[in-house]
Amino acid sequence: MVKHIVCWKLKKEAKERQAALAADLGARFRALLGVVDGLTAIELGENYNGGEYDLALLCEFVSREAERAYQSHPAHLAIKAIVHENVCGRAAVDYEL
């Protein structure tokens, strides 16, 4: 199993609508289940604890190959475009269990 964790810092104008943006992105990411082969779980949440990052995404995949395929999947790329419009910082970690 592979876990893919991404944290995003929102642009100032996106931060003003953070809750709505998080709800929209969360629904879009959850819709990838059953669409992206090898994706077994996905969730997005808002950071309630302060700090540098505002949103976090957690994905689980059956393998590294599945995670790599997700990165170039058209459905993921469509969401990624929305994310890029709204963020100014990103950190990511991938690990295998």
C-alpha positions as CSV (number, residue, x, y, z in Angstrom):
1,M,0.0,0.0,0.0
2,V,1.2,3.5,-0.8
3,K,0.1,6.7,1.0
4,H,0.3,10.0,-0.8
5,I,-0.1,13.1,1.4
6,V,-0.3,16.7,0.1
7,C,-0.6,19.9,2.0
8,W,-1.5,23.2,0.4
9,K,-1.2,26.8,1.4
10,L,-4.1,28.9,-0.1
11,K,-3.7,32.2,-1.8
12,K,-5.2,35.1,0.2
13,E,-8.2,35.4,-2.0
14,A,-8.9,31.6,-1.8
15,K,-8.5,31.7,1.9
16,E,-11.5,34.0,2.2
17,R,-13.7,31.1,0.8
18,Q,-11.7,28.2,2.3
19,A,-14.6,26.2,3.7
20,A,-16.5,26.3,0.3
21,L,-13.3,25.5,-1.6
22,A,-12.5,22.6,0.7
23,A,-16.0,21.2,0.4
24,D,-15.8,21.5,-3.4
25,L,-12.4,19.9,-3.7
26,G,-13.2,17.2,-1.3
27,A,-16.2,16.2,-3.4
28,R,-14.2,16.2,-6.6
29,F,-11.4,14.1,-5.1
30,R,-13.8,11.6,-3.6
31,A,-15.4,11.2,-7.0
32,L,-12.1,9.8,-8.2
33,L,-12.8,6.6,-6.2
34,G,-13.9,3.9,-8.7
35,V,-12.5,6.1,-11.6
36,V,-8.8,5.9,-10.9
37,D,-7.6,2.3,-10.9
38,G,-5.8,1.3,-7.7
39,L,-7.0,4.3,-5.7
40,T,-8.5,2.8,-2.5
41,A,-9.2,5.8,-0.3
42,I,-9.1,9.6,-0.6
43,E,-9.9,12.4,1.8
44,L,-9.4,16.2,2.0
45,G,-9.6,18.2,5.2
46,E,-9.0,21.7,6.5
47,N,-6.2,22.4,8.9
48,Y,-7.9,23.7,12.1
49,N,-4.6,24.0,14.0
50,G,-3.0,27.0,12.3
51,G,0.4,26.7,10.7
52,E,1.7,27.2,7.2
53,Y,-0.8,24.9,5.3
54,D,-4.5,25.2,5.0
55,L,-5.7,22.0,3.3
56,A,-4.4,18.4,3.4
57,L,-5.1,15.5,1.0
58,L,-4.6,11.9,1.9
59,C,-4.7,9.2,-0.8
60,E,-4.2,5.4,-0.5
61,F,-3.1,3.3,-3.5
62,V,-2.6,-0.4,-4.0
63,S,0.9,0.2,-5.4
64,R,3.5,2.8,-6.5
65,E,2.4,2.1,-10.1
66,A,-1.2,3.0,-9.2
67,E,0.0,6.3,-7.6
68,R,2.0,7.1,-10.7
69,A,-0.9,6.4,-13.0
70,Y,-3.1,8.7,-10.8
71,Q,-0.7,11.6,-11.3
72,S,-1.4,11.6,-15.1
73,H,-5.0,10.5,-15.0
74,P,-7.3,13.1,-16.8
75,A,-9.8,13.2,-14.0
76,H,-7.0,14.0,-11.5
77,L,-5.5,16.6,-13.8
78,A,-8.8,18.4,-14.1
79,I,-8.9,18.8,-10.3
80,K,-5.2,19.7,-10.2
81,A,-5.9,22.7,-12.4
82,I,-8.4,24.0,-9.9
83,V,-6.0,23.5,-7.1
84,H,-3.2,25.4,-8.9
85,E,-5.6,28.4,-9.3
86,N,-6.0,28.6,-5.6
87,V,-2.7,27.7,-3.9
88,C,0.6,29.4,-3.4
89,G,2.5,26.6,-1.6
90,R,2.6,22.8,-1.5
91,A,4.3,20.0,0.4
92,A,4.0,16.3,-0.4
93,V,5.1,13.0,1.1
94,D,4.7,9.5,-0.4
95,Y,5.5,6.4,1.5
96,E,4.9,2.7,1.1
97,L,3.7,0.3,3.8
